[in-house]
Amino acid sequence: MTKKIVGYAGGAFDLFHVGHLNVLKHARSQCDHLIAGVVSDELLLETKGATPIVPLAERVEILRHIDFVDEVVEEHELDKLATWETVRFDRYFKGDDWKGTERGNRLEARFAAVGVEVVYFPYTMTTSSTVIRQALAYRIDQMDSRTARGGRS
């Protein structure tokens, strides 16, 4: 009997977009059971300096309704090995912006010690939550300047 491969894809999944969907779909194609880890609001504030636009409970709910995501967990730990100790997975999926970096190498070494394979996916530059946030900020600035000039908003 072949062992089921459990995969783990973690992220903020804020302002959920097609890039998130593609990463999850690609991850699911490389495992038998996909767990999506959603980073908590507090952890995002600690690591990124800002809270997400979409609250944790709503981001979790969105992921629970994606057919190829088998399980959703909340991430309250920065240490991915601590997450593994709780959830247990065989493959950890990560954007290739980490590949070859000091952080990525450290992550690979720590996971290799417990038998977890790190699988890198191409980072989607065209669609990202950061790009969406910047576009929204630009549009809000445009509306504010029209309103200040007495134009329609």
PyRosetta script that sets phi, psi and omega in degrees:
from pyrosetta import init, pose_from_sequence

init()
pose = pose_from_sequence("MTKKIVGYAGGAFDLFHVGHLNVLKHARSQCDHLIAGVVSDELLLETKGATPIVPLAERVEILRHIDFVDEVVEEHELDKLATWETVRFDRYFKGDDWKGTERGNRLEARFAAVGVEVVYFPYTMTTSSTVIRQALAYRIDQMDSRTARGGRS")
pose.set_psi(1, 129.2)
pose.set_omega(1, -178.8)
pose.set_phi(2, -80.0)
pose.set_psi(2, 136.2)
pose.set_omega(2, 178.8)
pose.set_phi(3, -69.9)
pose.set_psi(3, 135.5)
pose.set_omega(3, 175.6)
pose.set_phi(4, -69.9)
pose.set_psi(4, 131.4)
pose.set_omega(4, 178.3)
pose.set_phi(5, -90.3)
pose.set_psi(5, 121.8)
pose.set_omega(5, 178.9)
pose.set_phi(6, -100.6)
pose.set_psi(6, 126.9)
pose.set_omega(6, 178.8)
pose.set_phi(7, -110.5)
pose.set_psi(7, 154.8)
pose.set_omega(7, -179.3)
pose.set_phi(8, -133.8)
pose.set_psi(8, 125.0)
pose.set_omega(8, 175.9)
pose.set_phi(9, -124.7)
pose.set_psi(9, 112.1)
pose.set_omega(9, -178.8)
pose.set_phi(10, -104.7)
pose.set_psi(10, 155.0)
pose.set_omega(10, 177.2)
pose.set_phi(11, 176.9)
pose.set_psi(11, 173.5)
pose.set_omega(11, 176.9)
pose.set_phi(12, -74.4)
pose.set_psi(12, -39.3)
pose.set_omega(12, -177.2)
pose.set_phi(13, 52.9)
pose.set_psi(13, 37.2)
pose.set_omega(13, 177.0)
pose.set_phi(14, -84.9)
pose.set_psi(14, 144.6)
pose.set_omega(14, -176.0)
pose.set_phi(15, 49.7)
pose.set_psi(15, 58.9)
pose.set_omega(15, -173.5)
pose.set_phi(16, -49.6)
pose.set_psi(16, 130.7)
pose.set_omega(16, -176.7)
pose.set_phi(17, -140.6)
pose.set_psi(17, 179.0)
pose.set_omega(17, -174.6)
pose.set_phi(18, -62.9)
pose.set_psi(18, -28.8)
pose.set_omega(18, 175.9)
pose.set_phi(19, -61.9)
pose.set_psi(19, -42.5)
pose.set_omega(19, 175.7)
pose.set_phi(20, -61.4)
pose.set_psi(20, -45.9)
pose.set_omega(20, -178.5)
pose.set_phi(21, -59.4)
pose.set_psi(21, -44.1)
pose.set_omega(21, -179.2)
pose.set_phi(22, -64.9)
pose.set_psi(22, -40.4)
pose.set_omega(22, 178.1)
pose.set_phi(23, -61.8)
pose.set_psi(23, -46.5)
pose.set_omega(23, -179.1)
pose.set_phi(24, -65.0)
pose.set_psi(24, -40.8)
pose.set_omega(24, 179.0)
pose.set_phi(25, -64.0)
pose.set_psi(25, -43.8)
pose.set_omega(25, 179.0)
pose.set_phi(26, -64.7)
pose.set_psi(26, -41.2)
pose.set_omega(26, 178.3)
pose.set_phi(27, -61.7)
pose.set_psi(27, -45.0)
pose.set_omega(27, -178.0)
pose.set_phi(28, -62.9)
pose.set_psi(28, -30.2)
pose.set_omega(28, 179.3)
pose.set_phi(29, -70.6)
pose.set_psi(29, -11.9)
pose.set_omega(29, -177.5)
pose.set_phi(30, -114.3)
pose.set_psi(30, 18.1)
pose.set_omega(30, 176.3)
pose.set_phi(31, -155.6)
pose.set_psi(31, 168.8)
pose.set_omega(31, 179.5)
pose.set_phi(32, -93.2)
pose.set_psi(32, -23.9)
pose.set_omega(32, -177.4)
pose.set_phi(33, -142.3)
pose.set_psi(33, 119.5)
pose.set_omega(33, -177.3)
pose.set_phi(34, -106.7)
pose.set_psi(34, 125.6)
pose.set_omega(34, 174.2)
pose.set_phi(35, -106.2)
pose.set_psi(35, 128.2)
pose.set_omega(35, 174.6)
pose.set_phi(36, -103.1)
pose.set_psi(36, 125.0)
pose.set_omega(36, 177.4)
pose.set_phi(37, -101.1)
pose.set_psi(37, 126.1)
pose.set_omega(37, -178.1)
pose.set_phi(38, -107.0)
pose.set_psi(38, 119.3)
pose.set_omega(38, -177.6)
pose.set_phi(39, -68.1)
pose.set_psi(39, 132.1)
pose.set_omega(39, -177.7)
pose.set_phi(40, -66.7)
pose.set_psi(40, 158.8)
pose.set_omega(40, 178.0)
pose.set_phi(41, -58.2)
pose.set_psi(41, -43.1)
pose.set_omega(41, -178.2)
pose.set_phi(42, -64.6)
pose.set_psi(42, -41.6)
pose.set_omega(42, 179.8)
pose.set_phi(43, -67.5)
pose.set_psi(43, -36.7)
pose.set_omega(43, 176.8)
pose.set_phi(44, -65.9)
pose.set_psi(44, -39.9)
pose.set_omega(44, 177.1)
pose.set_phi(45, -61.7)
pose.set_psi(45, -42.6)
pose.set_omega(45, -179.7)
pose.set_phi(46, -66.0)
pose.set_psi(46, -41.4)
pose.set_omega(46, -173.5)
pose.set_phi(47, -92.7)
pose.set_psi(47, -32.9)
pose.set_omega(47, -176.2)
pose.set_phi(48, -107.7)
pose.set_psi(48, -12.7)
pose.set_omega(48, 180.0)
pose.set_phi(49, 81.5)
pose.set_psi(49, 9.6)
pose.set_omega(49, 179.7)
pose.set_phi(50, -152.2)
pose.set_psi(50, 150.7)
pose.set_omega(50, 175.1)
pose.set_phi(51, -85.6)
pose.set_psi(51, 156.8)
pose.set_omega(51, 180.0)
pose.set_phi(52, -70.8)
pose.set_psi(52, 162.1)
pose.set_omega(52, 176.0)
pose.set_phi(53, -74.6)
pose.set_psi(53, -42.8)
pose.set_omega(53, 179.7)
pose.set_phi(54, -95.4)
pose.set_psi(54, 124.0)
pose.set_omega(54, -178.3)
pose.set_phi(55, -63.2)
pose.set_psi(55, 156.2)
pose.set_omega(55, -177.0)
pose.set_phi(56, -50.9)
pose.set_psi(56, -49.9)
pose.set_omega(56, -176.6)
pose.set_phi(57, -57.6)
pose.set_psi(57, -38.0)
pose.set_omega(57, 179.8)
pose.set_phi(58, -73.7)
pose.set_psi(58, -37.9)
pose.set_omega(58, 177.8)
pose.set_phi(59, -64.7)
pose.set_psi(59, -39.9)
pose.set_omega(59, 176.5)
pose.set_phi(60, -62.0)
pose.set_psi(60, -45.1)
pose.set_omega(60, -178.5)
pose.set_phi(61, -62.3)
pose.set_psi(61, -41.0)
pose.set_omega(61, 177.6)
pose.set_phi(62, -58.3)
pose.set_psi(62, -48.4)
pose.set_omega(62, -177.9)
pose.set_phi(63, -66.7)
pose.set_psi(63, -33.5)
pose.set_omega(63, 178.5)
pose.set_phi(64, -63.3)
pose.set_psi(64, -20.8)
pose.set_omega(64, -178.2)
pose.set_phi(65, -98.7)
pose.set_psi(65, 12.5)
pose.set_omega(65, 174.8)
pose.set_phi(66, -95.5)
pose.set_psi(66, 120.0)
pose.set_omega(66, -172.5)
pose.set_phi(67, -54.1)
pose.set_psi(67, -38.9)
pose.set_omega(67, -174.4)
pose.set_phi(68, -90.8)
pose.set_psi(68, 4.4)
pose.set_omega(68, 170.9)
pose.set_phi(69, -95.4)
pose.set_psi(69, 118.9)
pose.set_omega(69, -174.6)
pose.set_phi(70, -86.0)
pose.set_psi(70, -25.9)
pose.set_omega(70, -175.2)
pose.set_phi(71, -155.5)
pose.set_psi(71, 145.7)
pose.set_omega(71, 178.1)
pose.set_phi(72, -127.2)
pose.set_psi(72, 132.2)
pose.set_omega(72, 177.0)
pose.set_phi(73, -128.0)
pose.set_psi(73, 154.3)
pose.set_omega(73, 175.2)
pose.set_phi(74, -90.5)
pose.set_psi(74, 137.6)
pose.set_omega(74, 177.2)
pose.set_phi(75, -100.7)
pose.set_psi(75, 116.7)
pose.set_omega(75, 177.1)
pose.set_phi(76, -115.0)
pose.set_psi(76, -0.2)
pose.set_omega(76, -178.1)
pose.set_phi(77, -114.4)
pose.set_psi(77, 135.0)
pose.set_omega(77, 174.4)
pose.set_phi(78, -73.0)
pose.set_psi(78, -32.0)
pose.set_omega(78, -177.9)
pose.set_phi(79, -76.2)
pose.set_psi(79, 111.5)
pose.set_omega(79, -177.6)
pose.set_phi(80, -67.9)
pose.set_psi(80, -26.1)
pose.set_omega(80, 176.8)
pose.set_phi(81, -68.1)
pose.set_psi(81, -35.0)
pose.set_omega(81, 175.7)
pose.set_phi(82, -64.8)
pose.set_psi(82, -37.8)
pose.set_omega(82, 175.8)
pose.set_phi(83, -62.8)
pose.set_psi(83, -44.8)
pose.set_omega(83, 179.1)
pose.set_phi(84, -59.9)
pose.set_psi(84, -40.4)
pose.set_omega(84, -179.6)
pose.set_phi(85, -61.5)
pose.set_psi(85, -30.7)
pose.set_omega(85, 179.0)
pose.set_phi(86, -85.1)
pose.set_psi(86, -44.5)
pose.set_omega(86, -170.1)
pose.set_phi(87, -96.3)
pose.set_psi(87, -36.9)
pose.set_omega(87, -177.5)
pose.set_phi(88, 62.0)
pose.set_psi(88, 111.9)
pose.set_omega(88, 178.1)
pose.set_phi(89, -144.2)
pose.set_psi(89, 162.2)
pose.set_omega(89, -177.7)
pose.set_phi(90, -101.0)
pose.set_psi(90, -27.8)
pose.set_omega(90, -179.3)
pose.set_phi(91, -130.9)
pose.set_psi(91, 136.4)
pose.set_omega(91, 177.8)
pose.set_phi(92, -114.8)
pose.set_psi(92, 120.4)
pose.set_omega(92, -177.0)
pose.set_phi(93, -96.9)
pose.set_psi(93, 133.5)
pose.set_omega(93, -175.2)
pose.set_phi(94, -145.8)
pose.set_psi(94, 149.7)
pose.set_omega(94, 175.9)
pose.set_phi(95, -65.6)
pose.set_psi(95, 145.3)
pose.set_omega(95, -174.9)
pose.set_phi(96, -73.1)
pose.set_psi(96, 1.8)
pose.set_omega(96, 173.4)
pose.set_phi(97, -68.1)
pose.set_psi(97, -14.7)
pose.set_omega(97, 176.8)
pose.set_phi(98, -91.1)
pose.set_psi(98, -20.1)
pose.set_omega(98, -173.2)
pose.set_phi(99, -62.2)
pose.set_psi(99, 130.6)
pose.set_omega(99, 178.1)
pose.set_phi(100, 78.7)
pose.set_psi(100, -0.9)
pose.set_omega(100, 178.0)
pose.set_phi(101, -88.1)
pose.set_psi(101, 165.5)
pose.set_omega(101, 177.8)
pose.set_phi(102, -59.1)
pose.set_psi(102, -44.3)
pose.set_omega(102, 178.5)
pose.set_phi(103, -61.4)
pose.set_psi(103, -45.6)
pose.set_omega(103, -179.6)
pose.set_phi(104, -63.3)
pose.set_psi(104, -43.7)
pose.set_omega(104, 178.8)
pose.set_phi(105, -62.8)
pose.set_psi(105, -40.8)
pose.set_omega(105, 178.7)
pose.set_phi(106, -64.7)
pose.set_psi(106, -43.5)
pose.set_omega(106, 178.4)
pose.set_phi(107, -60.5)
pose.set_psi(107, -46.9)
pose.set_omega(107, 179.6)
pose.set_phi(108, -59.6)
pose.set_psi(108, -44.1)
pose.set_omega(108, -178.8)
pose.set_phi(109, -64.6)
pose.set_psi(109, -44.0)
pose.set_omega(109, -179.4)
pose.set_phi(110, -64.9)
pose.set_psi(110, -42.5)
pose.set_omega(110, 179.6)
pose.set_phi(111, -71.0)
pose.set_psi(111, -37.3)
pose.set_omega(111, 178.8)
pose.set_phi(112, -58.6)
pose.set_psi(112, -34.7)
pose.set_omega(112, -179.3)
pose.set_phi(113, -63.7)
pose.set_psi(113, -22.4)
pose.set_omega(113, 178.9)
pose.set_phi(114, -113.7)
pose.set_psi(114, 10.3)
pose.set_omega(114, 174.8)
pose.set_phi(115, 83.5)
pose.set_psi(115, 20.1)
pose.set_omega(115, 178.8)
pose.set_phi(116, -98.7)
pose.set_psi(116, 132.3)
pose.set_omega(116, 177.9)
pose.set_phi(117, -92.3)
pose.set_psi(117, 131.7)
pose.set_omega(117, 174.7)
pose.set_phi(118, -93.5)
pose.set_psi(118, 123.6)
pose.set_omega(118, -179.7)
pose.set_phi(119, -114.2)
pose.set_psi(119, 122.6)
pose.set_omega(119, -178.8)
pose.set_phi(120, -96.0)
pose.set_psi(120, 140.5)
pose.set_omega(120, 175.6)
pose.set_phi(121, -116.5)
pose.set_psi(121, 150.4)
pose.set_omega(121, 176.4)
pose.set_phi(122, -59.1)
pose.set_psi(122, 132.6)
pose.set_omega(122, 178.5)
pose.set_phi(123, -75.0)
pose.set_psi(123, 128.5)
pose.set_omega(123, -178.2)
pose.set_phi(124, -83.0)
pose.set_psi(124, 103.5)
pose.set_omega(124, -178.5)
pose.set_phi(125, -80.0)
pose.set_psi(125, -29.0)
pose.set_omega(125, -174.5)
pose.set_phi(126, -73.3)
pose.set_psi(126, -33.0)
pose.set_omega(126, 179.2)
pose.set_phi(127, -125.5)
pose.set_psi(127, 114.8)
pose.set_omega(127, 176.4)
pose.set_phi(128, -148.1)
pose.set_psi(128, 157.8)
pose.set_omega(128, 178.4)
pose.set_phi(129, -62.0)
pose.set_psi(129, -33.3)
pose.set_omega(129, 178.6)
pose.set_phi(130, -64.1)
pose.set_psi(130, -45.0)
pose.set_omega(130, 178.5)
pose.set_phi(131, -62.7)
pose.set_psi(131, -41.8)
pose.set_omega(131, 178.6)
pose.set_phi(132, -62.6)
pose.set_psi(132, -45.3)
pose.set_omega(132, 178.6)
pose.set_phi(133, -59.6)
pose.set_psi(133, -43.1)
pose.set_omega(133, 180.0)
pose.set_phi(134, -64.5)
pose.set_psi(134, -41.0)
pose.set_omega(134, 178.5)
pose.set_phi(135, -64.7)
pose.set_psi(135, -41.2)
pose.set_omega(135, 177.8)
pose.set_phi(136, -64.0)
pose.set_psi(136, -43.7)
pose.set_omega(136, 179.3)
pose.set_phi(137, -61.8)
pose.set_psi(137, -41.6)
pose.set_omega(137, 178.5)
pose.set_phi(138, -61.7)
pose.set_psi(138, -45.7)
pose.set_omega(138, -179.5)
pose.set_phi(139, -65.2)
pose.set_psi(139, -38.4)
pose.set_omega(139, 177.7)
pose.set_phi(140, -64.4)
pose.set_psi(140, -42.2)
pose.set_omega(140, 176.8)
pose.set_phi(141, -60.1)
pose.set_psi(141, -41.8)
pose.set_omega(141, 179.0)
pose.set_phi(142, -62.2)
pose.set_psi(142, -44.6)
pose.set_omega(142, 179.3)
pose.set_phi(143, -64.8)
pose.set_psi(143, -40.8)
pose.set_omega(143, 179.5)
pose.set_phi(144, -62.7)
pose.set_psi(144, -41.8)
pose.set_omega(144, -178.9)
pose.set_phi(145, -69.7)
pose.set_psi(145, -34.9)
pose.set_omega(145, 175.8)
pose.set_phi(146, -66.4)
pose.set_psi(146, -41.8)
pose.set_omega(146, 179.9)
pose.set_phi(147, -64.2)
pose.set_psi(147, -41.1)
pose.set_omega(147, 179.9)
pose.set_phi(148, -64.3)
pose.set_psi(148, -30.2)
pose.set_omega(148, 178.5)
pose.set_phi(149, -86.1)
pose.set_psi(149, -0.5)
pose.set_omega(149, 179.9)
pose.set_phi(150, 86.2)
pose.set_psi(150, 11.0)
pose.set_omega(150, 179.0)
pose.set_phi(151, -83.8)
pose.set_psi(151, 178.0)
pose.set_omega(151, 177.2)
pose.set_phi(152, -72.1)
pose.set_psi(152, 149.5)
pose.set_omega(152, 177.9)
pose.set_phi(153, -107.2)
pose.dump_pdb("model.pdb")
